[in-house]
Amino acid sequence: MRADDLRNNLSEVERRVTEACKRAGRDRSEVTLIAVSKTKPVEDLQTIYDTGVRDFGENKVQELTGKIPEMPADIDWHLIGHLQRNKVKYIVDKVKLIHSVDSYRLAEEINIQAKKHGVIVPILIEVNAANEATKFGVKLEEAKQLCEEISHLDGIHIEGLMTIAPNVVVSEENRQIFHKIKDLSVDIANENIDNVDMNILSMGMTNDFEVAIEEGATHVRVGTAIFGERNYNI
């Protein structure tokens, strides 16, 4: 995509984020826009970086590790896709946040690799709020217990929750999903579990990020609205 088109896309997304914050009575600084750059060339990422964006999200470990050395060192990388245990070692010391932890076994592997690299890894618990069979994530009613189990792993810090809402045409249909995640985060926060914070709610994508912001999202993951349609052949 042409650089001018990318900049225009980002400007429009930024406008929508700002307007959603206003409607919700929130400050713009409360929401982090993650530019989801999966399948996109580093030239496109560089164009967005040059506008001031520093948070980029990738789905696949191989693509993430390929882009990191080609991009500026001050980028905050987010691993937002499903993470296999055998891939953890490649990214554990390279990402700002792992959004997609949905099992104790995955958390355990992250903990092992964190200790090998001498880091404490911030993670989010991925919640499958709509119970979609095709999506990863723990069930709503199991999220609190998973937080308690993972909290004992001292190479990890739970920062909050992530969800991928259903792919809908009318974004309003996902409001209830986002509301449930917000309520769940409050419930977990009230438990005052050691090593567990609920400061981050990663929810909302191109089709529904405005509704997500209105319902309390702190991080929105926007790809298509910035970079255009993805190349699914990659």
C-alpha positions as CSV (number, residue, x, y, z in Angstrom):
1,M,0.0,0.0,0.0
2,R,1.2,3.6,-0.7
3,A,2.7,5.4,2.2
4,D,0.1,8.2,1.9
5,D,-2.7,5.7,2.0
6,L,-1.3,4.1,5.2
7,R,-0.9,7.5,6.9
8,N,-4.5,8.5,5.9
9,N,-5.8,5.2,7.2
10,L,-3.9,5.6,10.5
11,S,-5.2,9.2,10.8
12,E,-8.8,8.0,10.4
13,V,-8.3,5.2,13.0
14,E,-6.8,7.7,15.4
15,R,-9.8,10.0,14.9
16,R,-12.2,7.1,15.7
17,V,-10.2,6.1,18.8
18,T,-10.3,9.7,20.0
19,E,-14.0,10.1,19.4
20,A,-14.8,6.8,21.2
21,C,-12.8,7.9,24.2
22,K,-14.8,11.2,24.2
23,R,-18.1,9.3,24.2
24,A,-16.9,7.1,27.0
25,G,-15.6,10.1,29.1
26,R,-12.1,8.7,28.9
27,D,-8.8,10.4,28.2
28,R,-7.1,9.4,24.9
29,S,-4.0,8.4,26.8
30,E,-5.9,5.5,28.5
31,V,-6.0,3.6,25.2
32,T,-3.0,2.0,23.4
33,L,-3.5,1.5,19.7
34,I,-1.7,-1.6,18.6
35,A,-1.0,-1.6,14.9
36,V,-1.5,-5.3,13.9
37,S,1.1,-5.8,11.1
38,K,0.8,-9.5,10.4
39,T,1.6,-10.5,6.8
40,K,2.6,-6.9,6.0
41,P,6.1,-5.9,4.8
42,V,8.5,-4.0,7.0
43,E,8.2,-1.0,4.6
44,D,4.6,-0.6,5.6
45,L,5.5,-0.9,9.3
46,Q,8.2,1.7,8.9
47,T,5.7,4.2,7.5
48,I,3.4,3.7,10.5
49,Y,6.4,3.8,12.9
50,D,7.5,7.2,11.3
51,T,4.1,8.7,12.4
52,G,4.9,8.0,16.0
53,V,3.3,4.6,16.6
54,R,5.4,2.3,18.7
55,D,3.1,-0.6,19.5
56,F,2.9,-3.3,16.9
57,G,1.2,-6.7,17.1
58,E,2.0,-10.0,15.3
59,N,0.2,-13.3,15.3
60,K,3.0,-15.7,14.4
61,V,6.3,-16.2,16.2
62,Q,8.3,-16.7,13.0
63,E,7.0,-13.5,11.4
64,L,7.6,-11.6,14.6
65,T,11.2,-12.8,15.0
66,G,11.9,-12.0,11.3
67,K,10.7,-8.4,11.6
68,I,12.3,-7.5,15.0
69,P,15.9,-7.1,13.6
70,E,14.6,-5.1,10.6
71,M,12.8,-2.5,12.6
72,P,13.9,0.1,15.1
73,A,14.8,-1.1,18.6
74,D,12.3,1.0,20.5
75,I,9.2,-0.8,19.2
76,D,7.0,-2.5,21.8
77,W,6.1,-5.8,20.2
78,H,2.9,-7.7,21.2
79,L,2.4,-11.4,20.5
80,I,-1.4,-11.6,20.0
81,G,-1.8,-14.9,18.2
82,H,-2.0,-18.4,19.6
83,L,1.3,-19.4,21.1
84,Q,2.6,-22.9,21.0
85,R,4.8,-24.0,23.9
86,N,7.7,-25.0,21.6
87,K,7.9,-21.4,20.2
88,V,8.0,-19.6,23.6
89,K,11.8,-19.6,23.8
90,Y,12.1,-17.5,20.6
91,I,10.1,-14.5,21.8
92,V,10.0,-14.6,25.6
93,D,12.7,-11.8,26.0
94,K,11.7,-9.9,22.9
95,V,8.0,-8.9,23.4
96,K,6.4,-6.3,25.7
97,L,3.3,-8.4,26.2
98,I,2.0,-11.9,25.4
99,H,-1.8,-11.5,24.9
100,S,-2.8,-15.1,24.4
101,V,-2.1,-17.3,27.4
102,D,-5.0,-19.7,27.9
103,S,-3.6,-22.6,29.8
104,Y,-1.4,-23.4,32.8
105,R,0.9,-25.5,30.7
106,L,1.7,-22.6,28.4
107,A,2.2,-20.3,31.3
108,E,4.5,-22.9,32.9
109,E,6.7,-23.0,29.7
110,I,6.8,-19.2,29.6
111,N,7.9,-19.2,33.2
112,I,10.7,-21.7,32.5
113,Q,12.0,-19.7,29.5
114,A,11.7,-16.4,31.5
115,K,14.0,-17.8,34.1
116,K,16.5,-18.9,31.5
117,H,16.5,-15.4,30.0
118,G,16.5,-13.6,33.3
119,V,13.2,-11.7,32.7
120,I,9.7,-11.4,34.1
121,V,7.2,-11.7,31.3
122,P,4.0,-9.7,31.3
123,I,1.0,-11.7,30.0
124,L,-2.7,-11.5,29.5
125,I,-5.2,-14.3,30.0
126,E,-7.1,-15.0,26.8
127,V,-10.8,-15.4,27.5
128,N,-13.2,-17.0,25.0
129,A,-16.1,-14.9,26.1
130,A,-18.5,-16.1,23.4
131,N,-17.5,-19.8,23.8
132,E,-16.7,-20.1,20.1
133,A,-15.5,-23.5,19.2
134,T,-13.1,-22.1,16.6
135,K,-11.3,-19.8,19.0
136,F,-8.7,-20.3,21.7
137,G,-9.1,-19.0,25.2
138,V,-10.4,-20.1,28.6
139,K,-14.1,-20.0,29.4
140,L,-15.3,-16.9,31.4
141,E,-16.1,-19.0,34.4
142,E,-12.6,-20.6,34.4
143,A,-10.5,-17.4,34.0
144,K,-10.3,-16.6,37.7
145,Q,-9.1,-20.0,38.7
146,L,-6.4,-19.9,35.9
147,C,-5.2,-16.6,37.2
148,E,-4.9,-18.1,40.7
149,E,-2.9,-21.1,39.4
150,I,-0.6,-19.0,37.2
151,S,0.0,-16.4,39.9
152,H,2.4,-18.7,41.7
153,L,4.8,-18.7,38.7
154,D,7.3,-16.0,39.6
155,G,8.7,-15.5,36.1
156,I,5.4,-14.2,34.9
157,H,3.2,-11.3,35.8
158,I,-0.5,-11.3,34.8
159,E,-1.4,-7.8,33.6
160,G,-5.0,-8.3,32.6
161,L,-7.3,-10.0,30.1
162,M,-7.6,-10.4,26.3
163,T,-10.5,-11.5,24.2
164,I,-11.3,-12.0,20.5
165,A,-14.9,-11.2,20.0
166,P,-17.1,-12.8,17.3
167,N,-16.6,-11.5,13.8
168,V,-19.8,-9.4,13.3
169,V,-21.0,-6.9,10.8
170,V,-22.7,-4.8,13.4
171,S,-20.2,-3.9,16.1
172,E,-22.9,-3.2,18.6
173,E,-23.5,-7.0,18.8
174,N,-20.2,-7.4,20.6
175,R,-20.9,-4.8,23.3
176,Q,-22.2,-7.5,25.7
177,I,-19.0,-9.5,25.2
178,F,-16.8,-6.6,26.0
179,H,-19.0,-5.7,29.0
180,K,-18.6,-9.3,30.3
181,I,-14.8,-9.1,30.1
182,K,-14.8,-5.7,31.9
183,D,-16.9,-7.2,34.7
184,L,-14.7,-10.2,34.9
185,S,-11.6,-8.0,35.2
186,V,-13.3,-6.2,38.1
187,D,-14.2,-9.4,39.8
188,I,-10.6,-10.8,39.5
189,A,-9.1,-7.5,40.7
190,N,-11.3,-7.6,43.8
191,E,-9.8,-10.9,44.7
192,N,-6.4,-9.1,45.3
193,I,-4.4,-12.1,44.1
194,D,-0.7,-11.7,44.5
195,N,1.1,-11.2,41.1
196,V,-2.2,-10.5,39.3
197,D,-3.2,-7.1,38.1
198,M,-6.2,-6.2,35.9
199,N,-4.8,-3.0,34.4
200,I,-5.0,-4.1,30.8
201,L,-8.0,-5.1,28.8
202,S,-7.0,-6.1,25.2
203,M,-10.2,-6.2,23.2
204,G,-11.5,-4.7,20.0
205,M,-10.3,-5.0,16.5
206,T,-11.0,-3.2,13.2
207,N,-14.7,-4.1,13.2
208,D,-15.5,-3.2,16.8
209,F,-12.7,-1.3,18.5
210,E,-14.9,1.8,19.2
211,V,-17.5,-0.3,21.1
212,A,-14.6,-2.0,23.0
213,I,-13.2,1.4,24.0
214,E,-16.6,2.5,25.2
215,E,-16.7,-0.7,27.4
216,G,-13.3,-0.2,28.9
217,A,-10.6,-1.5,26.5
218,T,-7.1,-0.2,27.3
219,H,-5.5,-1.8,24.2
220,V,-7.2,-2.2,20.8
221,R,-5.6,-4.4,18.1
222,V,-6.2,-2.8,14.7
223,G,-4.8,-4.2,11.5
224,T,-7.1,-4.0,8.4
225,A,-8.2,-0.5,9.0
226,I,-4.6,0.6,9.0
227,F,-2.7,-1.7,6.7
228,G,-5.5,-3.0,4.4
229,E,-6.7,-6.5,3.9
230,R,-4.2,-9.2,5.0
231,N,-2.5,-11.6,2.6
232,Y,-3.8,-15.0,3.8
233,N,-1.4,-16.8,1.5
234,I,1.5,-16.0,3.8
